[in-house]
C-alpha cells in the first residue's frame, strides 16, 4: 500500500494473477522472459502487419471438457484459461462456497466473425437487384443462431461461470482499453465500499484474426514490417503491434485475504479513469490529474500502444515525470480490453518481488532500487485515459 497511508481492512489486494501472452503463462514465465527479453513476433501470417501470437496452451488443464472448448471461440478460450490461472493462484479453485459469492467484472469485445459467410455476402451483394434487401435476408438466414450467440460479449463471463463456477454477480463492459480499466476500478471501488469481498476482473483479446487487422489498418493504427519496441517506433511513424492476451486478477479486501490466510501479491492503492476529446494536450492534462491524485511512485509501467499521436503525447508526459518507464506493449503487444489489466498484473508481479524488470529498449532507463510503488498508465489508441498505483501489500 502507499507509504503515506495506514493499512485498512477494505484495501483491495491482488491475490491471484492469471496472465497468458506470447511470453508464456503465469508469473514465473513472464518475469523470466522480461528479465532476458527477446521479442516473440509473427511477421508472416498477417504480413505486412506483425503480431505477438498467443503461447501454446494446454487447454485441458483449465477447460477440461472438450465440449466446452469446442463451443467457445478463441477469445473466449483465452479468457477462461486466464481466469482459471488466477483462481488457482488465489487458492479459490473448487471452493464452491467462496465461488458462489465471488463477483466478476469482464472486459470484452464483440466476438469473432464467420469469415466464409462474410466473404459470400460481400461477393454476391454487387450482383443483387436490391443489395440492402439481399444483405438483410442473408444475415438472417446464413448466420446460425448458435453462432451469433457465441459472439455475444457476455458469453465470456458465462463460460467462466460454467467452467470455473464463479456465480456471484456478473458485469460485462465493452469499450476497448477503457473497459479493462473500468473493470478493475469498479472491482476495487466495490471492495472499498464494502459491497464486495472478492472479485474476479479482467478480459481477453485474440489478435490473430483477419477482421481485427482490417479494422485497425483502416484506421492507419498499425505498424508495418518487423518488430520494433514502442518508443523506437515513433521515429518511424509509430503504429501498434497487436498481441493476443488473456488477463484476470483476483482482487479481495485485506480482511478477507487475511481471514483466508492467502499471501497477497500487491495492493491497488488507487485507480483513476477518464475520457477526453483528445485535442492536443488534453490526454496529458487528464493523466497529470490522475497521477497527482494517486501519489508518489518509483517507476512507471506504461500501456502505450505505439499508435503515433497518443504515444508521442504520452512519452512527453512521462518524460516530465522523470521516472523510469517500461512500455510493456514492446513485449506482449497491444491488446485493447485486457491491456490495462495485463499492465497492472506485470506491475503486481514486480512489486511482489520488489524488483523492476530491465529496460525493453535503449530509450528506457535502468532501475535498481527498491520499488515503493508503480504507476500504471493506459491512454488507449483513440480514447480512454487510466492510471493506477500498485504498491506493496
C-alpha positions in Angstrom: 0.0 0.0 0.0 1.0 3.6 -0.3 3.7 4.6 2.3 1.7 7.6 3.4 -1.5 5.5 4.2 -2.3 3.2 7.1 -3.5 -0.3 6.2 -7.2 -0.7 6.0 -9.4 -3.8 6.1 -11.0 -2.6 2.9 -7.8 -2.2 0.9 -8.2 -4.1 -2.5 -5.4 -6.6 -2.7 -4.4 -8.7 -5.7 -4.2 -12.4 -4.5 -4.4 -14.1 -7.9 -2.9 -13.3 -11.3 -3.8 -15.2 -14.5 -1.8 -13.9 -17.4 -1.2 -15.5 -20.8 0.6 -13.8 -23.7 3.3 -14.6 -26.3 5.8 -14.8 -23.4 4.1 -17.8 -21.8 1.6 -18.4 -19.0 1.8 -17.3 -15.4 4.0 -15.2 -13.2 7.3 -17.2 -13.4 7.3 -17.4 -17.2 6.6 -13.7 -17.6 9.2 -12.5 -15.2 11.8 -14.8 -16.7 11.0 -13.7 -20.2 11.1 -10.0 -19.3 14.4 -10.4 -17.4 16.0 -11.8 -20.6 13.8 -10.1 -23.2 13.7 -11.5 -26.7 10.7 -10.4 -28.9 8.3 -13.1 -29.9 6.6 -11.9 -33.1 4.9 -13.5 -36.1 5.8 -11.3 -39.1 4.4 -13.6 -41.8 0.8 -14.7 -41.1 -0.7 -11.2 -41.4 2.0 -9.5 -43.3 2.8 -6.7 -43.6 1.5 -6.4 -40.1 3.4 -8.2 -37.3 1.6 -9.7 -34.3 2.6 -11.1 -30.9 0.9 -14.6 -31.0 -0.6 -16.4 -28.1 1.6 -19.0 -26.4 0.6 -22.7 -26.9 -1.9 -23.6 -24.3 -2.8 -27.0 -22.8 -6.5 -26.2 -22.8 -7.4 -29.4 -20.9 -5.7 -28.0 -17.8 -8.2 -25.2 -17.4 -11.1 -26.2 -19.6 -11.3 -29.9 -19.0 -14.4 -30.7 -21.1 -13.8 -30.9 -24.8 -17.4 -29.8 -25.5 -16.8 -26.6 -23.6 -13.7 -26.0 -25.6 -15.4 -26.6 -28.9 -18.4 -24.2 -28.3 -16.0 -21.3 -27.4 -14.3 -19.1 -29.9 -10.5 -18.4 -29.4 -11.0 -15.2 -27.5 -13.3 -17.0 -25.0 -10.9 -19.9 -24.5 -8.1 -17.4 -23.9 -10.2 -15.6 -21.2 -11.5 -18.8 -19.5 -7.9 -20.1 -19.4 -6.5 -16.9 -17.8 -9.4 -16.8 -15.3 -8.6 -20.4 -14.2 -4.9 -19.5 -13.7 -6.0 -16.5 -11.4 -8.3 -18.7 -9.4 -5.6 -21.3 -9.0 -3.0 -18.8 -7.7 -5.6 -17.2 -5.3 -6.3 -20.7 -4.0 -10.1 -20.5 -4.6 -10.4 -23.0 -7.5 -13.0 -25.6 -6.5 -14.1 -23.8 -3.3 -17.8 -23.8 -4.1 -18.9 -21.7 -1.1 -16.4 -19.0 -2.0 -17.1 -19.1 -5.7 -20.8 -18.7 -5.1 -20.2 -15.2 -3.7 -17.3 -14.2 -5.9 -18.2 -11.2 -8.1 -17.0 -11.0 -11.7 -16.3 -8.0 -14.0 -15.3 -8.8 -17.5 -14.0 -6.5 -20.3 -14.8 -8.0 -23.7 -15.1 -7.1 -27.4 -17.9 -8.1 -29.7 -16.9 -11.6 -30.7 -15.4 -13.0 -33.9 -16.7 -13.2 -37.4 -17.7 -16.1 -39.7 -15.3 -15.3 -42.5 -16.9 -17.7 -45.0 -20.4 -16.1 -44.6 -18.9 -12.6 -44.8 -17.0 -13.4 -48.0 -20.0 -15.0 -49.7 -22.3 -12.0 -48.8 -19.7 -9.4 -49.9 -19.1 -11.3 -53.2 -22.8 -11.6 -54.0 -24.1 -8.1 -52.9 -22.9 -6.2 -56.0 -24.8 -8.6 -58.2 -28.1 -8.4 -56.3 -31.1 -6.5 -57.6 -31.5 -4.8 -54.2 -28.3 -5.1 -52.2 -29.9 -3.8 -49.0 -32.7 -6.4 -49.1 -30.2 -9.1 -50.0 -28.0 -8.2 -47.1 -30.8 -8.3 -44.5 -32.1 -11.6 -45.9 -28.8 -13.4 -45.8 -27.8 -12.0 -42.4 -31.0 -13.6 -41.1 -30.6 -16.9 -42.9 -26.8 -17.5 -43.2 -25.8 -16.8 -39.6 -26.9 -19.6 -37.4 -28.4 -18.5 -34.0 -25.9 -20.6 -32.1 -23.0 -18.9 -33.9 -24.5 -15.4 -33.2 -24.9 -16.3 -29.5 -21.3 -17.4 -29.3 -20.3 -13.9 -30.4 -22.0 -12.1 -27.6 -19.5 -10.3 -25.4 -21.1 -11.5 -22.1 -20.6 -15.1 -23.2 -17.1 -14.9 -21.8 -18.5 -14.3 -18.3 -21.0 -17.1 -18.9 -18.3 -19.6 -19.8 -16.2 -18.6 -16.8 -19.2 -19.4 -14.7 -19.8 -22.7 -16.4 -16.2 -23.9 -16.3 -15.0 -22.5 -13.1 -18.2 -22.0 -11.0 -17.9 -18.2 -10.4 -21.5 -17.4 -9.8 -21.7 -14.2 -7.8 -22.8 -11.0 -9.5 -21.5 -10.6 -13.1 -20.9 -7.5 -15.2 -19.5 -7.2 -18.7 -18.1 -4.0 -20.1 -17.4 -3.1 -23.7 -15.3 -0.1 -24.8 -11.8 -1.2 -25.8 -9.0 -0.1 -23.4 -11.3 1.9 -21.2 -13.4 -1.2 -20.4 -10.5 -3.1 -18.9 -9.5 -0.1 -16.8 -13.1 0.4 -15.5 -13.4 -3.3 -14.8 -10.6 -3.0 -12.3 -11.6 0.4 -11.0 -15.2 -0.7 -10.2 -14.0 -4.0 -8.6 -11.7 -2.0 -6.3 -14.5 0.5 -5.6 -17.0 -2.2 -4.6 -14.4 -3.8 -2.3 -13.5 -0.5 -0.7 -17.2 0.4 -0.2 -18.0 -3.0 1.4 -20.2 -4.1 -1.5 -17.9 -7.0 -2.3 -15.3 -9.0 -0.6 -13.7 -10.9 -3.5 -13.9 -10.3 -7.3 -12.5 -11.7 -10.5 -11.8 -9.0 -13.0 -10.1 -8.9 -16.4 -10.5 -9.6 -20.1 -9.2 -11.3 -23.2 -8.2 -10.4 -26.7 -7.5 -12.6 -29.7 -5.3 -10.5 -32.0 -4.8 -13.3 -34.6 -7.9 -12.5 -36.7 -8.1 -11.0 -40.2 -11.0 -8.8 -39.3 -9.1 -7.3 -36.4 -6.2 -6.3 -38.7 -8.6 -4.9 -41.3 -10.3 -2.8 -38.7 -7.1 -1.3 -37.3 -5.4 -1.0 -40.7 -8.4 1.1 -42.0 -7.7 3.5 -39.1 -3.9 3.6 -40.0 -3.1 2.5 -36.5 -0.8 -0.5 -37.2 2.9 -0.8 -37.7 4.1 -2.4 -40.9 7.2 -4.6 -41.2 9.2 -6.2 -38.4 9.2 -5.7 -34.7 10.4 -2.5 -33.0 9.8 -1.5 -29.4 7.2 1.1 -28.6 9.4 4.2 -28.2 11.7 3.4 -31.1 8.7 3.1 -33.4 7.9 6.8 -33.0 10.9 7.7 -35.2 9.4 5.5 -37.9 5.9 6.9 -37.8 4.6 4.9 -34.9 2.0 2.1 -35.1 0.7 -0.5 -32.8 1.7 -4.2 -32.9 -1.3 -6.2 -31.7 -0.9 -9.1 -29.3 -3.2 -11.9 -28.1 -3.6 -11.6 -24.3 -5.7 -13.0 -21.5 -5.5 -11.5 -18.1 -7.7 -11.9 -15.0 -7.0 -10.8 -11.4 -8.5 -12.0 -8.2 -8.9 -8.9 -6.0 -10.1 -9.1 -2.5 -10.3 -7.0 0.7 -7.4 -7.1 3.1 -9.6 -8.5 5.8 -10.9 -11.3 3.5 -7.5 -12.2 2.3 -6.1 -12.3 5.9 -9.0 -14.5 7.1 -8.3 -17.0 4.3 -4.6 -17.0 5.1 -3.6 -16.1 1.5 -0.5 -14.1 0.7 -1.3 -11.1 -1.5 0.9 -10.0 -4.4 0.2 -6.3 -4.2 -2.3 -3.6 -3.3 -4.1 -1.5 -5.8 -3.8 1.8 -3.9 -5.9 3.7 -6.4 -7.3 3.8 -10.0 -8.4 6.9 -11.9 -10.1 6.7 -15.3 -11.3 9.4 -17.7 -12.2 10.1 -21.3 -11.2 13.3 -23.1 -11.7 14.6 -26.6 -8.0 14.1 -27.5 -7.4 17.7 -28.6 -3.7 18.3 -28.3 -2.6 18.3 -24.6 -5.9 17.0 -23.2 -4.8 13.4 -22.6 -1.6 14.7 -20.9 -3.7 17.0 -18.7 -6.0 14.2 -17.8 -3.1 11.9 -16.9 -1.4 14.6 -14.8 -4.6 15.0 -12.7 -4.7 11.2 -12.3 -1.1 10.9 -11.3 -1.4 13.7 -8.8 -4.4 12.1 -7.1 -2.7 8.8 -6.7 0.6 9.8 -5.1 4.3 9.0 -5.5 5.8 6.0 -7.3 9.2 4.6 -8.1 8.7 3.9 -11.8 6.0 3.6 -14.5 4.5 0.6 -16.3 3.2 2.2 -19.5 0.4 0.7 -21.6 1.3 2.9 -24.6 0.1 1.1 -27.7 2.6 2.6 -30.2 -0.2 4.4 -32.1 1.6 7.6 -33.2 -0.3 10.5 -31.8 -1.3 9.1 -28.4 2.1 7.5 -27.8 4.1 10.6 -28.7 2.0 12.7 -26.2 2.3 10.1 -23.5 6.1 9.9 -23.9 6.3 13.7 -23.4 4.2 13.4 -20.3 6.2 10.6 -18.9 9.5 12.4 -19.6 8.1 15.2 -17.4 7.5 12.8 -14.5 11.2 11.9 -14.6 10.6 8.2 -13.6 12.0 5.0 -15.2 9.4 3.7 -17.7 8.7 0.3 -19.1 6.4 0.1 -22.2 5.0 -3.4 -21.9 3.5 -3.5 -25.3 7.1 -3.8 -26.6 7.0 -7.4 -25.2 3.4 -8.5 -25.3 1.8 -6.3 -27.9 -1.3 -4.1 -27.6 -4.4 -6.0 -26.6 -7.2 -3.4 -26.2 -9.6 -4.7 -23.5 -7.1 -6.6 -21.3 -4.2 -4.3 -22.0 -4.7 -2.3 -18.7 -5.3 -5.4 -16.5 -2.2 -7.0 -18.1 0.0 -4.0 -17.3 -1.4 -4.0 -13.7 -0.6 -7.7 -13.5 3.0 -7.1 -14.5 3.3 -4.3 -12.0 2.0 -6.6 -9.3 4.5 -9.3 -10.2 7.3 -6.7 -10.0 6.0 -5.3 -6.7 5.8 -8.8 -5.2 9.5 -9.5 -5.8 10.4 -5.8 -5.1 12.3 -5.6 -8.4 11.6 -4.0 -11.7 12.4 -5.9 -14.9 15.2 -4.5 -17.1 14.6 -1.9 -19.9 13.0 -3.3 -23.0 14.8 -0.8 -25.3 17.6 1.8 -25.0 15.1 4.7 -24.5 14.2 3.2 -21.1 16.3 4.0 -18.1 17.5 1.2 -15.8 16.2 1.0 -12.2 17.9 -1.0 -9.4 16.3 0.4 -6.3 13.5 -0.9 -4.1 10.0 -0.5 -5.5 7.8 1.7 -3.3 5.1 1.8 -5.9 4.4 1.6 -9.6 2.2 3.9 -11.7 0.4 2.0 -14.5 -0.8 4.1 -17.4 -3.2 3.4 -20.3 -4.2 6.0 -22.8 -5.8 3.9 -25.5 -5.2 4.3 -29.2 -8.2 6.6 -29.6 -10.0 7.2 -26.2 -9.8 6.4 -22.5 -7.1 7.5 -20.1 -6.4 5.5 -16.9 -3.8 5.4 -14.2 -3.3 3.0 -11.3 -0.9 3.0 -8.4 0.2 -0.5 -7.4 2.1 -0.8 -4.1 3.3 -3.5 -1.7 0.5 -5.1 0.2 
